[in-house]
């Protein structure tokens, strides 16, 4: 059985400073993300044991754990690549991401309106969660999702292409309880090249999904 592994960071711990401190990056990646990877692998082993023994008393908890840890692993894997120390601003045609810029304007009315919606969704998540820009394959449009924990409140089939981590472990050491300030600062490190590549890939693969009529 294939096991999940913790991906290496695409930069060093200090690459996103001062927006995100090296200490946060190290703890977030090496401890929190690693815990989701371990949790997903452990749950897979427990499910295999349940199948071997034909014992299903814990199936509800195991399935919930798998969704939680696996979604946490996937979202964090996207998160690291969504950021760069040379990022920020907005996607522009002159930077080779005009297709993404057009899609944002078409789906939300303008980049400013998209930014406002994703910022508000991220900052007002109740408890732990994420703000996510996702490609929705049934209509071919971009949507914003407010994700609870890692796996709740999402549309089936949507593909995340830009994620803002709104869990306290992503910012508390530096921003304390000022989640709004952290979300606003996040726009300074968005890697639009990465987001654009994910958007293109999501569109190209949409026809491979089993879509509702």
PyMOL commands that set and color helices and strands:
alter all, ss='L'
color gray80, all
select helices_A, chain A and resi 22-53+59-81+93-95+98-108+111-123+168-170+172-175+179-186+192-208
alter helices_A, ss='H'
color red, helices_A
select strands_A, chain A and resi 129-136+141-148+159-165
alter strands_A, ss='S'
color yellow, strands_A
deselect
rebuild
show_as cartoon
